[in-house]
């Protein structure tokens, strides 16, 4: 398994949870920086998507990637390949 992909996936899931868990506790600059990190991670995950929709031909990575995309604070529709 690609260790870089796993690290990005993990960071994306952690960042997504942090950005939505405590909305009142984040300053606007910190929120913007967190959203940039989330957007970068999601862009990477989407770039690894195969024609059949899977991520790196792994059901687990596909499920985790979809979870990260769906939990994006900006909304799941704001993902470009």
GUBAKE-293023 format. One record per atom (N, C-alpha, C, CB): residue in one letter; x, y, z negated; atom name; residue number from 1. Coordinates in steps of 0.2 Angstrom, whole numbers. Glycine has a CB too. Layout:
N
+------+-------+-------+-------+------+-----+
! type !     u !     v !     w ! atom ! seq !
+------+-------+-------+-------+------+-----+
!    A !     X !     Y !     Z !   CA ! NUM !
...
+------+-------+-------+-------+------+-----+
//
This chain:
81
+------+-------+-------+-------+------+-----+
! type !     u !     v !     w ! atom ! seq !
+------+-------+-------+-------+------+-----+
!    X !     4 !    -6 !     0 !    N !   1 !
!    X !     0 !     0 !     0 !   CA !   1 !
!    X !     4 !     6 !     0 !    C !   1 !
!    X !    -5 !     0 !    -6 !   CB !   1 !
!    X !     2 !    11 !     4 !    N !   2 !
!    X !     6 !    17 !     4 !   CA !   2 !
!    X !     6 !    21 !    -2 !    C !   2 !
!    X !     3 !    22 !    10 !   CB !   2 !
!    X !    12 !    22 !    -6 !    N !   3 !
!    X !    12 !    25 !   -12 !   CA !   3 !
!    X !    10 !    33 !   -12 !    C !   3 !
!    X !    19 !    25 !   -15 !   CB !   3 !
!    X !    12 !    36 !    -6 !    N !   4 !
!    X !    10 !    43 !    -5 !   CA !   4 !
!    X !     2 !    44 !    -5 !    C !   4 !
!    X !    13 !    46 !     1 !   CB !   4 !
!    X !    -1 !    39 !    -1 !    N !   5 !
!    X !    -8 !    40 !    -1 !   CA !   5 !
!    X !   -11 !    39 !    -7 !    C !   5 !
!    X !   -11 !    34 !     4 !   CB !   5 !
!    X !    -9 !    34 !   -11 !    N !   6 !
!    X !   -12 !    33 !   -18 !   CA !   6 !
!    X !   -11 !    39 !   -22 !    C !   6 !
!    X !    -9 !    27 !   -21 !   CB !   6 !
!    X !    -5 !    42 !   -22 !    N !   7 !
!    X !    -4 !    48 !   -26 !   CA !   7 !
!    X !    -8 !    54 !   -24 !    C !   7 !
!    X !     4 !    50 !   -26 !   CB !   7 !
!    X !    -9 !    55 !   -18 !    N !   8 !
!    X !   -14 !    60 !   -16 !   CA !   8 !
!    X !   -21 !    59 !   -18 !    C !   8 !
!    X !   -13 !    61 !    -8 !   CB !   8 !
!    X !   -23 !    53 !   -17 !    N !   9 !
!    X !   -30 !    51 !   -19 !   CA !   9 !
!    X !   -31 !    52 !   -26 !    C !   9 !
!    X !   -31 !    43 !   -17 !   CB !   9 !
!    X !   -26 !    50 !   -30 !    N !  10 !
!    X !   -27 !    50 !   -37 !   CA !  10 !
!    X !   -27 !    58 !   -39 !    C !  10 !
!    X !   -21 !    47 !   -41 !   CB !  10 !
!    X !   -23 !    62 !   -36 !    N !  11 !
!    X !   -22 !    69 !   -38 !   CA !  11 !
!    X !   -29 !    72 !   -36 !    C !  11 !
!    X !   -17 !    72 !   -34 !   CB !  11 !
!    X !   -32 !    70 !   -30 !    N !  12 !
!    X !   -38 !    73 !   -28 !   CA !  12 !
!    X !   -44 !    71 !   -33 !    C !  12 !
!    X !   -40 !    70 !   -21 !   CB !  12 !
!    X !   -44 !    65 !   -35 !    N !  13 !
!    X !   -49 !    63 !   -39 !   CA !  13 !
!    X !   -49 !    67 !   -46 !    C !  13 !
!    X !   -49 !    56 !   -40 !   CB !  13 !
!    X !   -43 !    67 !   -48 !    N !  14 !
!    X !   -41 !    71 !   -55 !   CA !  14 !
!    X !   -43 !    78 !   -54 !    C !  14 !
!    X !   -34 !    70 !   -57 !   CB !  14 !
!    X !   -41 !    81 !   -49 !    N !  15 !
!    X !   -42 !    88 !   -47 !   CA !  15 !
!    X !   -50 !    90 !   -47 !    C !  15 !
!    X !   -39 !    91 !   -41 !   CB !  15 !
!    X !   -53 !    85 !   -43 !    N !  16 !
!    X !   -60 !    86 !   -42 !   CA !  16 !
!    X !   -64 !    86 !   -48 !    C !  16 !
!    X !   -63 !    81 !   -37 !   CB !  16 !
!    X !   -62 !    81 !   -52 !    N !  17 !
!    X !   -66 !    81 !   -59 !   CA !  17 !
!    X !   -64 !    87 !   -63 !    C !  17 !
!    X !   -63 !    74 !   -62 !   CB !  17 !
!    X !   -58 !    89 !   -63 !    N !  18 !
!    X !   -57 !    95 !   -67 !   CA !  18 !
!    X !   -60 !   101 !   -65 !    C !  18 !
!    X !   -49 !    96 !   -67 !   CB !  18 !
!    X !   -61 !   102 !   -59 !    N !  19 !
!    X !   -64 !   108 !   -56 !   CA !  19 !
!    X !   -71 !   108 !   -57 !    C !  19 !
!    X !   -63 !   109 !   -48 !   CB !  19 !
!    X !   -74 !   103 !   -58 !    N !  20 !
!    X !   -82 !   103 !   -59 !   CA !  20 !
!    X !   -83 !   102 !   -66 !    C !  20 !
!    X !   -85 !    97 !   -55 !   CB !  20 !
!    X !   -79 !    99 !   -70 !    N !  21 !
!    X !   -80 !    97 !   -77 !   CA !  21 !
!    X !   -81 !   103 !   -82 !    C !  21 !
!    X !   -75 !    93 !   -80 !   CB !  21 !
!    X !   -77 !   108 !   -81 !    N !  22 !
!    X !   -77 !   114 !   -85 !   CA !  22 !
!    X !   -77 !   121 !   -81 !    C !  22 !
!    X !   -71 !   114 !   -90 !   CB !  22 !
!    X !   -83 !   122 !   -78 !    N !  23 !
!    X !   -83 !   128 !   -73 !   CA !  23 !
!    X !   -82 !   135 !   -77 !    C !  23 !
!    X !   -89 !   128 !   -70 !   CB !  23 !
!    X !   -84 !   135 !   -83 !    N !  24 !
!    X !   -84 !   141 !   -87 !   CA !  24 !
!    X !   -77 !   142 !   -90 !    C !  24 !
!    X !   -88 !   141 !   -92 !   CB !  24 !
!    X !   -73 !   137 !   -90 !    N !  25 !
!    X !   -66 !   137 !   -93 !   CA !  25 !
!    X !   -60 !   139 !   -88 !    C !  25 !
!    X !   -64 !   131 !   -96 !   CB !  25 !
!    X !   -62 !   140 !   -82 !    N !  26 !
!    X !   -57 !   141 !   -77 !   CA !  26 !
!    X !   -57 !   148 !   -74 !    C !  26 !
!    X !   -58 !   136 !   -71 !   CB !  26 !
!    X !   -52 !   152 !   -74 !    N !  27 !
!    X !   -51 !   158 !   -71 !   CA !  27 !
!    X !   -52 !   158 !   -64 !    C !  27 !
!    X !   -45 !   162 !   -73 !   CB !  27 !
!    X !   -55 !   163 !   -60 !    N !  28 !
!    X !   -55 !   163 !   -53 !   CA !  28 !
!    X !   -49 !   161 !   -49 !    C !  28 !
!    X !   -58 !   170 !   -51 !   CB !  28 !
!    X !   -43 !   164 !   -51 !    N !  29 !
!    X !   -37 !   162 !   -48 !   CA !  29 !
!    X !   -35 !   155 !   -49 !    C !  29 !
!    X !   -31 !   166 !   -50 !   CB !  29 !
!    X !   -37 !   152 !   -55 !    N !  30 !
!    X !   -35 !   145 !   -56 !   CA !  30 !
!    X !   -40 !   141 !   -52 !    C !  30 !
!    X !   -35 !   143 !   -63 !   CB !  30 !
!    X !   -46 !   143 !   -52 !    N !  31 !
!    X !   -52 !   139 !   -48 !   CA !  31 !
!    X !   -50 !   139 !   -41 !    C !  31 !
!    X !   -59 !   142 !   -49 !   CB !  31 !
!    X !   -47 !   145 !   -38 !    N !  32 !
!    X !   -46 !   145 !   -31 !   CA !  32 !
!    X !   -40 !   140 !   -29 !    C !  32 !
!    X !   -44 !   152 !   -29 !   CB !  32 !
!    X !   -35 !   140 !   -34 !    N !  33 !
!    X !   -29 !   136 !   -33 !   CA !  33 !
!    X !   -31 !   128 !   -34 !    C !  33 !
!    X !   -24 !   137 !   -38 !   CB !  33 !
!    X !   -35 !   127 !   -38 !    N !  34 !
!    X !   -38 !   120 !   -39 !   CA !  34 !
!    X !   -42 !   118 !   -32 !    C !  34 !
!    X !   -42 !   119 !   -45 !   CB !  34 !
!    X !   -46 !   122 !   -30 !    N !  35 !
!    X !   -49 !   121 !   -24 !   CA !  35 !
!    X !   -45 !   120 !   -18 !    C !  35 !
!    X !   -55 !   126 !   -22 !   CB !  35 !
!    X !   -39 !   124 !   -17 !    N !  36 !
!    X !   -34 !   123 !   -12 !   CA !  36 !
!    X !   -31 !   116 !   -12 !    C !  36 !
!    X !   -29 !   128 !   -12 !   CB !  36 !
!    X !   -30 !   114 !   -19 !    N !  37 !
!    X !   -27 !   107 !   -19 !   CA !  37 !
!    X !   -32 !   102 !   -17 !    C !  37 !
!    X !   -25 !   106 !   -27 !   CB !  37 !
!    X !   -38 !   102 !   -19 !    N !  38 !
!    X !   -43 !    98 !   -18 !   CA !  38 !
!    X !   -44 !    97 !   -10 !    C !  38 !
!    X !   -50 !   100 !   -21 !   CB !  38 !
!    X !   -44 !   103 !    -7 !    N !  39 !
!    X !   -45 !   103 !     0 !   CA !  39 !
!    X !   -39 !   100 !     4 !    C !  39 !
!    X !   -46 !   111 !     3 !   CB !  39 !
!    X !   -33 !   101 !     1 !    N !  40 !
!    X !   -27 !    98 !     5 !   CA !  40 !
!    X !   -28 !    90 !     4 !    C !  40 !
!    X !   -21 !   100 !     1 !   CB !  40 !
!    X !   -30 !    88 !    -2 !    N !  41 !
!    X !   -30 !    81 !    -3 !   CA !  41 !
!    X !   -36 !    78 !     1 !    C !  41 !
!    X !   -32 !    79 !   -10 !   CB !  41 !
!    X !   -41 !    81 !     2 !    N !  42 !
!    X !   -47 !    78 !     6 !   CA !  42 !
!    X !   -45 !    78 !    13 !    C !  42 !
!    X !   -53 !    82 !     5 !   CB !  42 !
!    X !   -42 !    84 !    15 !    N !  43 !
!    X !   -39 !    84 !    22 !   CA !  43 !
!    X !   -35 !    78 !    24 !    C !  43 !
!    X !   -36 !    91 !    24 !   CB !  43 !
!    X !   -30 !    76 !    19 !    N !  44 !
!    X !   -26 !    71 !    20 !   CA !  44 !
!    X !   -30 !    64 !    20 !    C !  44 !
!    X !   -21 !    70 !    14 !   CB !  44 !
!    X !   -34 !    63 !    16 !    N !  45 !
!    X !   -38 !    57 !    16 !   CA !  45 !
!    X !   -42 !    56 !    22 !    C !  45 !
!    X !   -43 !    57 !    10 !   CB !  45 !
!    X !   -45 !    62 !    25 !    N !  46 !
!    X !   -49 !    62 !    31 !   CA !  46 !
!    X !   -45 !    60 !    37 !    C !  46 !
!    X !   -53 !    68 !    32 !   CB !  46 !
!    X !   -38 !    62 !    37 !    N !  47 !
!    X !   -34 !    61 !    42 !   CA !  47 !
!    X !   -32 !    54 !    42 !    C !  47 !
!    X !   -27 !    65 !    41 !   CB !  47 !
!    X !   -33 !    50 !    37 !    N !  48 !
!    X !   -31 !    43 !    37 !   CA !  48 !
!    X !   -37 !    39 !    38 !    C !  48 !
!    X !   -28 !    41 !    30 !   CB !  48 !
!    X !   -42 !    42 !    40 !    N !  49 !
!    X !   -48 !    38 !    41 !   CA !  49 !
!    X !   -48 !    35 !    48 !    C !  49 !
!    X !   -55 !    42 !    41 !   CB !  49 !
!    X !   -49 !    28 !    49 !    N !  50 !
!    X !   -49 !    25 !    55 !   CA !  50 !
!    X !   -56 !    26 !    59 !    C !  50 !
!    X !   -48 !    17 !    54 !   CB !  50 !
!    X !   -56 !    24 !    65 !    N !  51 !
!    X !   -62 !    24 !    69 !   CA !  51 !
!    X !   -68 !    21 !    66 !    C !  51 !
!    X !   -60 !    21 !    76 !   CB !  51 !
!    X !   -67 !    16 !    63 !    N !  52 !
!    X !   -72 !    12 !    60 !   CA !  52 !
!    X !   -75 !    15 !    53 !    C !  52 !
!    X !   -71 !     5 !    58 !   CB !  52 !
!    X !   -71 !    21 !    51 !    N !  53 !
!    X !   -73 !    24 !    45 !   CA !  53 !
!    X !   -69 !    22 !    39 !    C !  53 !
!    X !   -81 !    23 !    44 !   CB !  53 !
!    X !   -66 !    17 !    39 !    N !  54 !
!    X !   -62 !    15 !    33 !   CA !  54 !
!    X !   -56 !    19 !    32 !    C !  54 !
!    X !   -60 !     8 !    34 !   CB !  54 !
!    X !   -53 !    19 !    26 !    N !  55 !
!    X !   -47 !    23 !    25 !   CA !  55 !
!    X !   -41 !    18 !    24 !    C !  55 !
!    X !   -48 !    28 !    18 !   CB !  55 !
!    X !   -36 !    18 !    28 !    N !  56 !
!    X !   -31 !    13 !    28 !   CA !  56 !
!    X !   -33 !     6 !    27 !    C !  56 !
!    X !   -26 !    15 !    21 !   CB !  56 !
!    X !   -39 !     4 !    30 !    N !  57 !
!    X !   -41 !    -2 !    31 !   CA !  57 !
!    X !   -42 !    -6 !    24 !    C !  57 !
!    X !   -37 !    -7 !    35 !   CB !  57 !
!    X !   -44 !    -1 !    19 !    N !  58 !
!    X !   -45 !    -4 !    12 !   CA !  58 !
!    X !   -52 !    -2 !    10 !    C !  58 !
!    X !   -40 !    -1 !     7 !   CB !  58 !
!    X !   -56 !    -7 !     8 !    N !  59 !
!    X !   -63 !    -5 !     5 !   CA !  59 !
!    X !   -62 !    -1 !    -1 !    C !  59 !
!    X !   -67 !   -11 !     3 !   CB !  59 !
!    X !   -57 !    -2 !    -6 !    N !  60 !
!    X !   -56 !     2 !   -12 !   CA !  60 !
!    X !   -54 !     9 !   -10 !    C !  60 !
!    X !   -51 !    -1 !   -16 !   CB !  60 !
!    X !   -50 !    10 !    -6 !    N !  61 !
!    X !   -47 !    17 !    -4 !   CA !  61 !
!    X !   -53 !    21 !    -1 !    C !  61 !
!    X !   -41 !    17 !     0 !   CB !  61 !
!    X !   -57 !    17 !     3 !    N !  62 !
!    X !   -62 !    20 !     7 !   CA !  62 !
!    X !   -68 !    23 !     2 !    C !  62 !
!    X !   -66 !    15 !    12 !   CB !  62 !
!    X !   -69 !    18 !    -3 !    N !  63 !
!    X !   -74 !    20 !    -8 !   CA !  63 !
!    X !   -71 !    26 !   -12 !    C !  63 !
!    X !   -75 !    14 !   -13 !   CB !  63 !
!    X !   -65 !    26 !   -14 !    N !  64 !
!    X !   -62 !    31 !   -18 !   CA !  64 !
!    X !   -62 !    38 !   -14 !    C !  64 !
!    X !   -55 !    30 !   -21 !   CB !  64 !
!    X !   -60 !    37 !    -8 !    N !  65 !
!    X !   -60 !    43 !    -4 !   CA !  65 !
!    X !   -67 !    46 !    -3 !    C !  65 !
!    X !   -57 !    41 !     3 !   CB !  65 !
!    X !   -72 !    42 !    -2 !    N !  66 !
!    X !   -79 !    45 !    -1 !   CA !  66 !
!    X !   -81 !    48 !    -8 !    C !  66 !
!    X !   -83 !    39 !     1 !   CB !  66 !
!    X !   -79 !    45 !   -13 !    N !  67 !
!    X !   -81 !    48 !   -20 !   CA !  67 !
!    X !   -78 !    55 !   -20 !    C !  67 !
!    X !   -79 !    44 !   -25 !   CB !  67 !
!    X !   -71 !    56 !   -18 !    N !  68 !
!    X !   -68 !    62 !   -19 !   CA !  68 !
!    X !   -71 !    67 !   -14 !    C !  68 !
!    X !   -61 !    62 !   -17 !   CB !  68 !
!    X !   -73 !    65 !    -8 !    N !  69 !
!    X !   -76 !    70 !    -3 !   CA !  69 !
!    X !   -83 !    72 !    -6 !    C !  69 !
!    X !   -77 !    66 !     3 !   CB !  69 !
!    X !   -87 !    67 !    -9 !    N !  70 !
!    X !   -94 !    69 !   -11 !   CA !  70 !
!    X !   -94 !    73 !   -17 !    C !  70 !
!    X !   -98 !    62 !   -13 !   CB !  70 !
!    X !   -88 !    73 !   -21 !    N !  71 !
!    X !   -88 !    77 !   -27 !   CA !  71 !
!    X !   -84 !    83 !   -26 !    C !  71 !
!    X !   -85 !    73 !   -33 !   CB !  71 !
!    X !   -83 !    85 !   -20 !    N !  72 !
!    X !   -79 !    91 !   -19 !   CA !  72 !
!    X !   -84 !    97 !   -21 !    C !  72 !
!    X !   -78 !    92 !   -11 !   CB !  72 !
!    X !   -81 !   102 !   -25 !    N !  73 !
!    X !   -85 !   107 !   -28 !   CA !  73 !
!    X !   -88 !   112 !   -22 !    C !  73 !
!    X !   -81 !   111 !   -32 !   CB !  73 !
!    X !   -84 !   112 !   -16 !    N !  74 !
!    X !   -86 !   116 !   -11 !   CA !  74 !
!    X !   -92 !   113 !    -7 !    C !  74 !
!    X !   -81 !   118 !    -6 !   CB !  74 !
!    X !   -93 !   106 !    -8 !    N !  75 !
!    X !   -98 !   102 !    -5 !   CA !  75 !
!    X !   -95 !    98 !     0 !    C !  75 !
!    X !  -103 !   107 !    -1 !   CB !  75 !
!    X !   -98 !    92 !     1 !    N !  76 !
!    X !   -95 !    87 !     5 !   CA !  76 !
!    X !   -95 !    89 !    13 !    C !  76 !
!    X !   -99 !    80 !     5 !   CB !  76 !
!    X !  -100 !    93 !    15 !    N !  77 !
!    X !  -100 !    95 !    22 !   CA !  77 !
!    X !   -94 !   100 !    24 !    C !  77 !
!    X !  -107 !    99 !    23 !   CB !  77 !
!    X !   -90 !   102 !    20 !    N !  78 !
!    X !   -85 !   106 !    21 !   CA !  78 !
!    X !   -78 !   103 !    23 !    C !  78 !
!    X !   -84 !   112 !    16 !   CB !  78 !
!    X !   -79 !    97 !    26 !    N !  79 !
!    X !   -73 !    93 !    27 !   CA !  79 !
!    X !   -72 !    92 !    34 !    C !  79 !
!    X !   -73 !    86 !    24 !   CB !  79 !
!    X !   -66 !    95 !    37 !    N !  80 !
!    X !   -64 !    94 !    44 !   CA !  80 !
!    X !   -59 !    89 !    45 !    C !  80 !
!    X !   -62 !   101 !    47 !   CB !  80 !
!    X !   -59 !    86 !    50 !    N !  81 !
!    X !   -54 !    81 !    52 !   CA !  81 !
!    X !   -48 !    84 !    55 !    C !  81 !
!    X !   -57 !    75 !    56 !   CB !  81 !
+------+-------+-------+-------+------+-----+
//
